[in-house]
Amino acid sequence: MSILDNNKQLTATVAEIAEVAGYLWNKGWAERNGGNISVNITSILTTGEMSLPALQTTLLPHVLASLEGQFFFVTGTGKRMRDLARSPMENAAIIRVLPHGVAYDIIADNVVTPTSELFSHLAIHDHFNAVKDRRKLVVLHTHPTELVALTHHRRLLRQGELTRLLWSMIPETRVVVPRGIGIVPYELPGSVALAEATIDALEHHDVVAWEKHGALVVDENIFDAFDIIDTLVKSAAIYLNANALGREPEGLSDEQLEALCSAFNLPRD
């Protein structure tokens, strides 16, 4: 029996996650077991589902106090997005954070060990819970080829450079990603240092680029999170294709970007 059997809202949410997992695979952003997803599902579980027995309990490396009693759908370590798209509950787990945020239980459907990036995900959720921005339910990390390629360019790792470049490639990017891209210098995947640097970058940006690794976005639902990455990749692809013609693309001017800010009431730099 699956936790999905009697909860239509949870079933629909998991189906959306599975759909996006398929997009990530088809886009080429989820090679092998690359990328991971976590979604706060606390508000859509029943009391009975919240009380399910633990299949396994694991200590967290650091206390995440504001997540006490919260529940998350998290993709599994070593699991492939293409398999998640077909069989989400065989390639992900539902976890319950225990009192004081010191550990978590796996409660459904199987003992699937959560992603190796779990602490980064939970630390980000903990941050948004602590600052009372509980609309941010989704954390999506993936490996978009064109964005990763640009993080190998030292100049584009300087504050604001990558944002300005991608904003200038197509007007939609300035509108869809109004606070731009935060840069996190390379850190060991799954490390506390990576989580802390990511949280700092999310204070002022819509999405974070992990140097030579991938991108991470936080949003209210999985489709909006995907759309942000998809838009940035379009801009990155335009830049790389234009550059392949043998010259640096002109891009939108400062005046044209300013006009977008005025037309769409966007924040300035």
N, C-alpha and C positions, 0 to 999 in steps of 0.2 A: 504493500500500500504506500502511496506517495502522499506527501504533505499537500500536493497540488489537487488531490482528488475532490476536496470539498471546499475549495477557496477559489472562486472565479477570479477575484481581483489579483491574487498572487499568481494564478495560472497565466493571466494576461500579462503581468509584469515580466514573468520569466520568459514568456513567448517573445516579448519585445527584446529582451536581452539576447535571446537566441538569434533573433533576426539580425541584430547588429553584429553579433559574433560572426554570422555568415558574411555580412558586408566586409568586416575586417579581413577575413580570409580571402574573399574574392578581390579585394583591393590590393592584396599582397602586403598587408601591414601586420600580418600575424603568422610569420614563418614558424614552422614546427609548433612549439608551445609558447611563442612570443605573445606578449601582451596579457593584460588581466583587467577584470572588472569587479567592482563591488557596489552594491546598492543597499541602502538602508530601507528595510521592508517592515520596520516596527509597526507602522501605522496600519498595515493591511493584514496583520496576523490576528487570529482569534485568541482568546484567553487559553483555550485548550491547546492550540498550536504552540503558544509561548511556554506551556508547561510540559512539552514533550521531554522525555528522558534524554540525558546526554549519551551520545554514542562514543564520545571521546572528549577529554578535557585537556587543554594545553595552556600553560602559563604564557603570558605576554612578556616581552623583554623589558617593557617599561609600563608603568601604570597609566591607564587612559580613563580617568575617573568619570568624565562626563558621558562615557558610553555605557555605563552600568545599566543593565536591563535592555540594551538595544540589540536588534537582530539584523543580520546582514546576509544577503546572497553574495557569495564570493566564488570566483572561478578557482579551479583546482590547480595545484602545482603540477607541472609536467603534462597538463591537459591541452589539447589543441582546440582552437576556436572553431575549426571546421567540424569537430566532433561535438562541441558544445552546441553548435547550431542545430544538430540533429537530435542530440540527447542531453539536454541541459542538466538534468538532475543526476546523470551519471558522470558528469564532468565538472560539477560544482557542489558546494555545500551551503547549508544554511547554518549560521552560527549565532550563539547567544553570548553576549558579554556578561560576565559574572560580576557580583557585587564588588564595588571599589575599582572596577576595571583592571583586575589583576590577571584574568585568564578568560578563556572562552570555551564553550561547549560546542561541539558539532551536534546538531539535533535532527538533521534530515539531509537527504534521504539515505545516504550511505556515508561511510567514513572516507570522505575525499579530503585529503590534506589541502588546506587553502594555499593559494598562490604564495610564492616566496616573497612577494612584495606586500604581504598582508599587513605588516606593521606600518609601512608607508601609507597604505589605504586607511587603516583604522586611525592612525595619527591625524590624517587629514579630516576624516569624519569627526574625530574628537575635537579638533580645532573649531570646525564650523558649529558643532554643538555648543561648545564653550562660549562662542561669541553670539549665540542665539540666532544663527542663520541656518535654520533647519530646513530650508527649502533645498539646500544643496545635498541631495540624496545620492547622487551618482558620482563615482570616481572611475574614470576610464583611462587606462594606459595602453598605448599601442606603439608600433614601430613604423610610422609612415616614411617610406623610403626617401622621398624628396626632402622632407624636413630634416631627417637624420643627416642626409648628405650636406645640407647647409650648415649644420653644427660642426662640421669638419673644417669650416672656413674660419680662421682665427678672428678676422675682422668682424664677422657677424655675431661673435660671442660678446662683443662689447654692448653695454647697456643701450637698448633702443635701436640698435642697428638692424637686427632681424625684423623687428616689428615694422620699422619704417620701410624696409625693402618690400615686405609682403603686403603691407597696406597699399603700396604704390602700384602693384601689379594689376589689380582689378578692383573696382569700387566696392563690390560686395564685402571684401575682406575688412575694409575700414568700418563697415556697418555691423558685420556679424561678430567681429572681434574688437570691440571698441576700446578695451583696456590693454590690448596688445599681448605680447608673449614675454614671459619671464624666462631668463636663462639660468639654469642650474649647472655649474661646472661639474665635470665628471665625478661621480661618487660610486662606490661599490653598490651594485644593485641589491636591494633589500635592506640596506643599512639604515641605522638611525640617522646618520648624517644626511643621507639622501632625503629622508622624510622631513627633517627639520628645514633643510634648504628649500624644499618644495613648498612647504607651508609659508615660509617667508616670501617666496616669489608669488604665491597666490594672493597675498595681501593686496597686491597692486595690479595683478594681471588676470586675464581670463583663462589663460592656458600656459603651461610650462613646457619648455623644451629641455630635456635632459641631454647634455652634451654627449654625442656619439652613442646615444642609446634610444631615445624615443621621445614621445610627447605624453603629457598627462593633462586631463581637463576635468573640472568639477562642474556639475550642472544639476538642474532640477529633474531631468529625465534622460534616459539613455539616448533617445533620438537627437535631442539638442546637443548633447555632448559629442555625438558622432558628427553632427553637422559642423561644429566648430573646427574639428580636425580636418574634415573633408574640404572645407573652404580654404583653410591654410595650405593644404596640399595642392589645391588648384593654383593658388598664387605661386607656390614654390615651383610647380611644374611649368607655369608660364615663364617664370624667371629663367629656369634652367634651359628651356627650349629656345627662348630668345637669345640667351647667352651662347647657345650652340651655333647660332648664325654667325658668330665671330665678333660680336660687340656687346657691350653692356647695354641692357634695355633702358630706355628713357624713364619709364614709370610715370605715375601721376605726379604733378608738381605740388609744391606746398600749397599753392593757391587752390588747386583742385581738391586736395584733401581737406582744406579748411572749409570749402564750400559744402562738402559732404557732412562735416561736423555741424554746420549751421542748418542744413536741410533736414538732418535726422536727429538733431539735438544730442550729439555725441559728446562725450568728455574730451577735452583737449589733452595734449601730452602732459 
